[in-house]
Amino acid sequence: MTHGELTGERLFTLPDRISGLGELAYNLWWSWHPEARMLFKQLNREAWRESVHNPVRMLREIPYRYLEAASKNPRYLREYDIIMARLGSYMRQSQGWFGEHYQKGPFNVAYFSAEYGLHHSLPFYAGGLGFLAGDHLKECSDLNVPVVGIGFMYSQGYLHQHIRVDGWQEEITLPTNRDLAPIKRVRDENGRHLIVKVPDIDPAIYVAVWRVDVGRVPLYLLDTDISKNDPKRRSISSHLYTGDREMRLLQQIVLGIGGRHVLRMLGINFSGIHLNEGHSAFALLELAREHVEEGIPVHEAFEKIRGLTIFTTHTPVPAGHDIYDPVLVERHLGHYIEALGITREEFLALGRHPVRSNEGFNMTALALRLSRFHNAVSRRHAGVTREMWRSCWPDRNDDEIPIDAITNGVHLPTWLNPRMEMLLNGYFTRICPHWQHEHDNREIWEVVDEIPDRELWELHMRLKIKLFNRIREYKRRKWAQGVEEPENLVAEGMLLNPSVLTIGFARRFSTYKRADLLLHDLSRLSSILNNPWYPVQIVFAGKAHPDDKEGKKILQRIYQLAEKPEIAGRIAVIENYGEQIAQYMVHGVDLWLNTPVPPMEASGTSGMKAAMNGVLHCSILDGWWCEGYNGRNGWVFGAGEIKGDRTVQDAEELYRLIESDIAPLYYTQSMDGIPHGWVAMMKESMKTIPPLFSARRMVKEYVHNYYPLMVACAEKNLCNIR
Ligand SMILES: *Cc1c(COP(=O)(O)O)cnc(C)c1O
């Protein structure tokens, strides 16, 4: 066995004839191929549900007789053979889009991110940044772009949310069972779990290495929760975004320095680096340290590394930019600074804000300094970011500040409902048999016009009922366990009515996202919800960060309101928002609402997921919506420039919009019971949004704009990184 090789986990036994299910279960390819998921579901529905749609867990828990029965069922075997052949040819594909357009050569990009949203069985995400990273890897796999991911194996995942009857969020820690998750141990040459020491950090930190197969893309996860570490260091990788500054610094040391070192130990070469946010910027220092070790002067090393690095910044919100007390930095990186061969002063200067020099060690400043390519995640966000960081380039004009825009996109096969895909198939394949391969082509989506209104509307209603069933079934089970108060049932959606216009609001409960904007004027809200002709209901979901008291208060206020008889069961709050609930919601509500304080939402992505499923978007003019809105494919409010607190104006405008435009359009149905005006807007939205705001368009832009430049640097042998 060679260094870093994987071994079969042998955690379950399978009949020979269907032994490929093991390989399939450990490749997240199943998560964006519904027919592959069906292969598991067909083994046994109950076991599939009990596993919470996680094939690894299912194969471990399912009684053997079901597997045996499947291995003798000709129908099952036929499907099994088709899917396994499909997986095989997907994995073996040598060309793909990338191969057709670029020379593959030795080029490879190392992608660093503190979180990945891939599937709910891997709770290694907090929100949009993670889903962006997950969707990026999936799309790189589909396009055959050579990428390797680095991240954390969070042993406690992100918080599991329970909402008390008084509306207060409680965090429950549910340890991630590593043996039930679709992750594999990476082994060393002796067959033991590979453990790597983070270089030059004192006291020492060790990380164990795991691997997730995201289609063709390998993602390596670092885990400090091993007996070789002392208790404090063990818990470095236990939670996402811990509030403890020192722990957080240690996390970022492990992610960057440890992450780079793990790739080196695995013998994985790369010629480009992509930092998804500044959390992992220490990786660049580790590359510099290696160069210094080889005798290259440190500033020359920095110059080389710059040419290979793209840094994507994701937020203008201050809490999204880590700043560390220099005392902490020196405490943990003292040895490391010596190894780099620079003075403490020189080191601290790398993370100094160009103007606010006393603030501390700023990870965004570090990332900007050590990378040549920088991008923001929407056009508007690029403008805001240039403004924030213009002082880094004091002698340049505004339009010369080197921060570009690549607007976020979402992985279509992950977020498009399988039934919706089937509906589209019936029409799209007529003009383009393999339309899935070019779903970023706008012309294909013009065919949406050919779908009869009735077909689209009936499917939409079906997905809506599916969401309501999910809500009710979950509550019913809780009720049966005797752990629920009647108020919980009401506040969490038992009284929702599928024939009522349903607004969805689901995202992290950060204050800037203003989940409570609609609560600004309660009597107005109540009259909108209880309008006898045009009733409205709202489904909320989202977690507040454990340390965010204000976020929790907003959630509590909404929850307590939902319990009130005056609201008549027309507001619901769904517990424990995550990937699975997001799927139900972006498929099944009528309208997706987005209300952040501009310009704080750098991009936003959930509205894109909704749009591809025919859910209309109503958003303040911010982030991606500045590019997505065309006057006919959704609604916009809050476009005006307002200085200071804008709650009153924004809320008023939103109330007006719902009362006079949105609700009347929804309820204007003809004799056939179909709201043709609404469906026309659904079609306009589906024609204009999914192709443009797909991860496919986004990844292609990253590749077109940056990868050739990095390759050029690498080829000139300027900046070869081992
Ligand atoms: C897409 C997604 C997000 C990000 O949504 P935003 O609109 O960017 O806030 C957060 N959480 C989950 C579970 C998601 O699926």
The ligand as an SDF file (V2000), in Angstrom:
LIG
                    3D

 15 15  0  0  0  0  0  0  0  0999 V2000
  -28.3890   27.9860   -0.0080 C   0  0  0  0  0  0  0  0  0  0  0  0
  -28.3680   27.8300    1.4560 C   0  0  0  0  0  0  0  0  0  0  0  0
  -27.9380   28.8780    2.2740 C   0  0  0  0  0  0  0  0  0  0  0  0
  -27.5090   30.2060    1.7150 C   0  0  0  0  0  0  0  0  0  0  0  0
  -28.6370   30.9810    1.3940 O   0  0  0  0  0  0  0  0  0  0  0  0
  -28.5530   32.5840    1.2990 P   0  0  0  0  0  0  0  0  0  0  0  0
  -29.6370   32.9710    0.4060 O   0  0  0  0  0  0  0  0  0  0  0  0
  -27.2090   32.8880    0.6910 O   0  0  0  0  0  0  0  0  0  0  0  0
  -28.6900   33.0930    2.6660 O   0  0  0  0  0  0  0  0  0  0  0  0
  -27.9360   28.6850    3.6450 C   0  0  0  0  0  0  0  0  0  0  0  0
  -28.3400   27.5280    4.1930 N   0  0  0  0  0  0  0  0  0  0  0  0
  -28.7720   26.5020    3.4430 C   0  0  0  0  0  0  0  0  0  0  0  0
  -29.2120   25.2500    4.1230 C   0  0  0  0  0  0  0  0  0  0  0  0
  -28.7970   26.6170    2.0490 C   0  0  0  0  0  0  0  0  0  0  0  0
  -29.2190   25.5910    1.3050 O   0  0  0  0  0  0  0  0  0  0  0  0
  1  2  1  0
  2  3  1  0
  2 14  2  0
  3  4  1  0
  3 10  2  0
  4  5  1  0
  5  6  1  0
  6  7  2  0
  6  8  1  0
  6  9  1  0
 10 11  1  0
 11 12  2  0
 12 13  1  0
 12 14  1  0
 14 15  1  0
M  END
$$$$
